[in-house]
Amino acid sequence: MRRRWAGWSLRTRLVALTVVLLTLVLTAIPLITGLVVEASLHAELDDRVNKLAVVLRAEDERRQRHRGTDPTRCPAGGSGRDGLGFIRSAGTLFGTVGVETRDGEVIDGAVLDRAREGLRPLTGEQSAAVADMPPDRGPRTRTVPGLGDYRLIAHRAHGGEVMITGLPMGEVENTVSRFLTVHAGVSVGGIVLVGLAAAAAVSLTLRPLRRIAQTATRVSEQTLHKGEVAELERVPEGDTRPGTEAGQVGAALNRLLDHVGAALSARHASETRVRQFVADASHELRTPLASIRGYAELTRRSGERPPPRTAHALRRVESEADRMTSLVEDLLLLARLDSGRPLAPAPVELSALVIDAVSDARAVGPEHRWRLELPDEPVRVEADPDRLLQILVNLLANARAHTPAGTTVTVSVHEERGGHPAHGPGGEPVGRGERAGGDAVVITVRDDGPGIPPELLPQVFERFAKGESSRSRVAGSSGLGLAIVRALVLAHDGTVDVSSAPGRTAFVVRLPYETTDTTGTADTAEPAEPAGTAGGTGSAGGEAPEPGAEQGPPGTRATAVAPARAGTGTA
């Protein structure tokens, strides 16, 4: 019951509580009032019965005068004028009963009948029901068969007879019953009306709270975790009156939103300053780093051969200068993307771009096995070619740097129509992004390395996130590569996702694209020649891979780029 009560809305609880309390009150009032009315009517009936007792005593006196000192002079009993005739005396009501007994035996019994307008004899059963009335004890209640409940009183006469008379209680019971019935009907109608009125009043009273809740809901739907936040909506002034509870809540929410807005503005200003600092520092560092690298190379290539230790130190200076230059360039790129600098989109033939990126990766990491899965038809997207190539290069560099030698890295490309859930040629899920529908091209980079630790997976696209403890074979990565991938994909209105398990890690990039007519464009969609250059497994002019090359699923071109140099065979 508590769970059900807790699940009700405030409006429902207030109306239910009002109706329940009103029901209890309207139930108690008629019960108490009915008891009081019933007691009052009983008291009035007892007064009438006591008046009948006076009639009994007068009848006893009359009989005593007629008898004199001889008890046998006037016979007792009978329904004649000397018997129960006193029932018809002035003031008695129809339904009045009279019974006369002697020594416990019924002598006579009659009831004043409205239909006959006279006395009607009682049956033996009816007379016996009241014959045991104790005399001179006050009114008592007895049930007379066929007649109902009676308030009776008995008087012992001088001759030894017991004279019993009484009035019916039916009128009292009918009055109380009608009172309770009327009151119950009025109560039910009142409960219904009050319930409806309470529901309307509570709804009207809680309307400001609903408006406050709607304001809070709209604020919660805003993007508050990043970037510049628009002005937060406030509760209307009419719902912030301090004299009402809802107004106090509205005013408190406005104060909270003021603090939140100030904090978000301060955060955005701080982020802007940090981004500007990073951009300025990165820009300013490029020149001295170039100078350091140039002077080191100049010294190393001078006519005089330096000592081995000095030569090693110069090579290390050049290497670290190159690494720092790469880090500075990455930071500068992120700063530019954060500032919203626009891209330079152009039509890009994706298959050729992927082949170029994989060829470069094979040249840098010949100890890995590189594999392509491309569609038979060219795939074109509207994207910044340099940034799209950087996405591929960073994903391939991440796979190369964080997996051991001999790992197979597969890059696949396929189309996705109408936003339906798609799977790559290798069966991998393409992930979920912000775009719920529309055509998309899906690029998947997967490897069969050791995988990413589950605890690192949610932060893998964060800046300076590193996974050397599980996947890395080479320490020293900046931790910015995947952050740049995400920033560039989002700048293209795409999505990027990752799934990982031991033996299989897949990065999935989905980019929106418009289907275009490829008629007459075969000369620009021929990717076989770079493939042959990359791995020696294809032939110029777009012919199929040589026998022994790895084949992909139907509808794709599978090219295995050999781990050795061109001409050494396929993987």
N, C-alpha and C positions, 0 to 999 in steps of 0.2 A: 504493500500500500504506500509506503514511503517513497519507493522508486517511482510509482505511478504519479504520486502527488508532486514529486520533484520534476517530473517530466512535463507537467502542465504549464501552460503560459501563465503569466501574472494575471492577465485578464480573466482567464478561466478560473484560476484559484480565487480571485476576489469575488467573482459572481457566484461560484459554488459556495464559498464561505457565507456570503450574504443570504443565499437561498436556504442553506442549512440552518443558520441561526434563526431566520424568520420562520422556518418550518417548526423549529423547536418551540419558539415563543407562541406561535399561533396554535400549536398543539397543546401546550400547557395551559393557555388562557381558557379555552372552552372546557377543558377537564376540570380545572379548579372552579371556574364559574358554574359548571354543571353540578359539581358537588355541593356548592353553596346554595344554588337554586333548589336542588333536590332536598337538601336539609331544611330549607325554608318551607317548601311545600309540605314536607312531612310534618313539620311543626304545626303548620296551619291545619293539616288533616287531623293531627292529634288533638288540637283544640276542639275541632268539631266532634271528634269521638268522645272527648271528655264531656262535651255538652250532652251527648247521648247518654252518658252515665248519669247525668242529672235527671234525664227522662226516665231512666231505669229506676232510680231511687223514688221518683214521683209515682211511678207505676206501682212500686212496692208499697208505698204509703197508701195508695188508693186501695190496693188489695187488702192491706191490713185493716182499713176502716170497714170494708165490706165484710170481712171475716169476723171481726170482733175478737172475742177470745176463743172462738171455736175454729180451729184450723180447717175443719171440713165443711164449713158453711159455704164457702165460695171455692169451687174446684179450680185447681191450678192447671195450666196447660190449655191446649186447644188454640185454634186460630180465631176464635170468636172475639167478641168485644172484650171478654175478660182474659184472653190469652195474649197474643202478640199484637193486639191492636195498637199498642203504643208506637209501633214502627211507623204508622201513618199519621203520627202527630205532626203538628206544624213544625216546619224547619228541617224535617228529614229529607234525604235525597233519594232519588231512584237508585236502586242497587243496594240500599241499606239492608243488612241481614239481621235476623233475630233468632236466637235459639234459647230454649229453656230446658234445663236438665235438673234431675233430682237423683242424688246418690250415683252420679255418673251415667245415668240412663237418660237418653234424649226423650223429652216429653213432646216437644213441638219445635218446628223450625220453618221459617219462611223468609222470602226476600221481596222487597218492594219492586215490583216489575213495571218497567216503563210501558211495555206493550199492553199489558193488561190493566195498567193503572190501578193495580191492587196487589194484594199479597199472593205470591206463588209459593207453594210448599217446597221445601228443600228435600232433596233425596236423602236417603239414609247415609250415603257416603259423604255427601256434603255436610250434613249435620254432625256426623262423627268426626269430621276434620277439625271442627272448632269446639267440640264438647269438652276437651281437656283443658280449656282456658282456666287458669287460676283466678279466682275471684279477688276483686279489690287489689289488683297489682298494677294497674295502669295499662295503657295501650300496648298491644303486642301484634306482631305480624303473623298471619296464618295464610296458607294457600288453600282456597276452597276449590275443589275440582269443578271445572266447567265455568267458574266465575272469576278466577284469578286471585291475586293477592289482596288481602284485607287487613286493615288495622282494626283490631277488636279489643273490647273491654268487657269485663264480667263483673257482675254484682250479685252477692248472695242475699236473697230476700229473707224476710223474717220467718217465712214458712219453710225455710230450708232449701228452696229452689235456687238455682243459679241461672240468672238471666244474662245472656250474652248478646251483644249487638256490635256493629261495626260498619265502616264505610269502605268502599272499594278503592284500591290504590291505582287503578288503571289510568285515571285522569292525571295523576302525578307523573306516572311513568311516561304517558304519552306526551306530556308537556316537556319533560326533560329530554325525551327522544327527539321531539321536534326542534328543541333548542340546539341540541348537539348536531343534528342534521343540517340545520340552517347555518350554524357557525362553521361546520366543516366545509360546506359549499363556498361560503364567503372566504374561508381561509385558503382553499385551493385556488380560487380566482385571484385572491390577493397575492399568493405566492407566485403565480404565473405572471401577473402584471408587474410585481416588484422585481422578479427575475429579469424580465425584458427591460424594464427601466434601469436596473442595475447594470445589465450588459451594455446598454447604450451609454449610460453615464460613465462606466469604467472605460469603455472604448474612447469616449470623448476626452476623458481625463488622461489616458495613456497615450493619446495621439502625439503629444510633444516627445514622449520617450521613443515612439516609433521613428519620428523624424530624426532624433538624435542617433538612434541605431543606424538609420539609413546613411546619415552623414559619416559615422564611423566606418561603415562598410565601404562606402565609396573611397574614403581615405586609405583603407587597408588594401584596396585594389590598385592603388598607385604604385609605381616602381620607386621604392625608397632606398634600395640597397646600393645603388650606384648612380653616378652621373648627377647632373643638376636636376633638382627636384622642383617641380612647379609649385606654385602657391597652394598650400593645403587648404581644402575647404573647411569652413567654420560652421558651427551651429548658428542658425538664425538668431538674431537678437531677441525676437519674441519668445524664444524657447530658453532663454537664460535668465529669466526673472528670479531673483534670489528668494522671493517669498514662497515659491513652490519647490517641492522636492525635485520635480523634473527640471525646473529651471536651475537648481543647484547642480544637478548632474551635467546639464548642458554647459553651464559656466565652467565647471571643473574640466570638462572635455576640451573646451576652447583654450583654457590655460595650458592643458597638456599639449595640445596641438601647437600652441605658441612655442613652448619649450622644444618640442620635436622639430618644428620648422627652423628654429634658431640653431639647434644642434646640426640639422642637415645642411643648413647654409654654411655653418662653420666648417663642417666636414668637407663640403664641396670646395670651399675656399682653400682649405688646407691641401686637398688633393690637387687643386689647380696649381697651387704654389709648388707642390712637390713635382708635378709633371713639368712645370715650367723650369724648375731647377734641374731636373733630369735632362730635359731637352737642351738647356743651355750648357750644362756640364758636359753632356755627350758631344755637343757641337764643338765646344771649346777644346775637348780632349783629342779630337781627331787630328788636329795639326801637330801637337807635340808628339803624339804616338807615331804619326807618319815620319816625323823627324827622327825619333828614336830608332825606328825600324830602318830608315834610310842610312843613318850614320853607322848603325851596326853592320849593315850589309856592305857599305862602302869600306869600312875598316877591314871586314873579313875578305873582301875582294881586292884589297890593295896589293901592290907588287910584293911587299914584304910578307912572308909567310909567318903568321903569329905562332907562338908556342901552342902546343896541343891544348893546354888548359884554357888559354885565352880564346882559342878558336871555339872550344866547347861553350865557354861563357857567352861568346858573341852569338852562337847559334841559339842558345837559350834565351838571350835577350830578344832576338828576332822572333822566336816562337811565342814568347809571352807577350810581345808587342802585338803579334797577329791575333792572339787569343783575346787580348784586351780590346783591340780594335773591333773584333767581332762582337764582343759584349757591348761596347759602346754603340755600335750600329743597331744591335737588337734593342737596346734601351731607347735609342732615338726613334726607332720605328714604332715601338709601343707608345711613346709619348705622342707621336704624330697621329696614331690611330685613336688614342684617347681624346685628342683634341678634335676629332671628327674630320680630319683632313680627307677630302673626297678621293676616290680611286679613279683610275683611268680605264674604264671598261672598253672592251673591244671584242669582236668575235674571235673565239679561241677554239682550235681543233684539239680536243682534249687528248685523244689517243696519241698524237704526235708529242704533245707536251709530256705525257706520262712516260713515253719511251725515252725521251731525252733525260728526264729526271732519273729513271732507273739506270740508264746507261752511265750517267755521272756517278750514281751511287755504287755501281759495280766497279767503276774505276777506282773509287776511294776505298771500297771494302771488298776486295776480290776474295777474301776468305769466306764470304757469305754466298749463299745460293739465291739468286734473284730470279723471280718468275713473274710473267705478265699474263693477264687474262683480259683480253680486249674484245669488244664487239666487232662483228664483221663490218658494220656500217659506221661511218665516222660520227662522232658525237661532238656537237658544237655547243658552247655556252658563251654567254655574254659576261665577261669577267676581265679583270686586270691581269694580263698574262704574266707580268713579272711577279705579282703577289700570289697568283695561283701556282706558279712554279715554286715559289718560296714555301707554300703550304706543303707541296709534295716533297721538296728537299728536306724540310724540317721533320716530316713524318718518317722519311726513309733514314735520315740521320739518327733519329731517336731509336728506330729499330736496329740500326747498325751498332750504335754505341752501347745499347743496353741488352744485347744478346750475345751469346758466345759464338766463336767461329763455327762454321758449318750450319748455322741456322738458315732455314729457308724463309725468305721474305717474298710475299706474293702481293702484287698490286693488281686490283681488278677495277673495271669500269663497266657500269651498266646503267640503263635507263629505268626510271620508275614512272609509271603512268597514273595520273589521277589521284596521287597521294595514297595509293593502296600500300599496305605493309609489304615490303619487298625483302628479298634475300639475295645476297650476292651470289656469284657463280659458285663459290665454295660453300654456300649454305649459311653464311653468317648473317645475323640480323643487322639491318641498316641503322637501327637506333631510332630514337624519337626526338623530334625537334619542335620548334615553335610553329613551323608551317604545317597546318593540318591537312592540306590538300594541294592539288596542282601537280604538274610534271616536274620531275627532278632528275638530276644525274647523280649517281652514287659512286663515290671513289672509296675503295676499301684497301687499307694497308694492313696485312695480317702476317704474323710470324708464328713459328712453332717453338719459340723460346720459353724461358722459365715462367713467364707471366708477371703480372704486377700484383704486389701484396694487396689484399682487400682493403686494409686500412688506408692505403695510399690512393686507391682508385678514385674516391670522391674529390681529392685535391690535385689530381694529375694535371689539370689544365691551369692550376694556379701558378702565379709567378714564383720562381725560385723553388718550385717543388722538384725534389730529386729522389730518384729511386735506386741509388747505387747499391743499397744494402741487398737487393734481391736480383735486379736485372743487369745492373751495370757491370760491364767488364772493364770499362775505362773510366776512371774518376776524373773529376774536373769539369763536368758539364755545367753550364751556367744556370740551367733550370728555367730558361726563358723560351726554349724552342716550342713547346706545346702551348704556352701562353700566347705566343705569336700566332700559332695555328688557329687557336680559337678566335683571337681578335680579328684575323684576316677573314675567317669563315663568316663571322657575324657581320663584318663589313660588307660581305657579298650577300647578305640576307639568307645565309645558309645555316646549317647546324652541324655540329661535330659531336660524336659520341664514342665511347670506348667500352669494350667488354674484354675481360681477361680471365684466364684460368691457366693453370700449368699446362704448357704445350700448345697454347693458342691465345694470342692477343690480337684484337682487331680494332683498328681506328677507322671509323666510318664518317665520311664527309658527304653531306647532301647539299647540292647547289641547285637553286631553281633555274629553269631554262625554258625557253619557248621552242616548240618543235618547228623546224625550218625545212624547207624543200631542199633536198640535196642533189637535185637534178643538175647535171653539168658541173659538178664540183669534185669529180673523182680525182682530178689532178691534185687537189689540195688535201685529199683524205687518204693518201697512201702512206701508211705508217710502216710498211715492211722493211724499207731500206734502213731506217735507223735501227730497227730491231736486229737486222743482220750485222750492222756495225757494232751494236752493243755486245751481242753474244755469239756471233758467228753461227747462229742457228737458223736464220732466215736467208732469203735470197733477194737480191735487188729486184725491183719491179713489182713487189707485192705478191710473190709466189708463196705457197704454203710452206711451213717449216719443214726442214729435212726430216726423214725418218729417224726416230729416236728422240726427237724433241717432245717435251711434255705437252699433252693436249688438255684443254679445259673442257668444261661442260658444253653441251650443244649450244650453238649461237654465239660462241666466243672463240677468239683466237688465243691459244696458249703458247707463250714463248718462254722458254727457259733460258735465262741469261747466265752463261757459264761462270763459275767462280774464278776461273783463270782468265788469261788474256784471250783475245779473239783468236779463234782457230784451234783452241785446245779441246773442243768438244762441248757437248751439252751436259747440263746437270742431270 
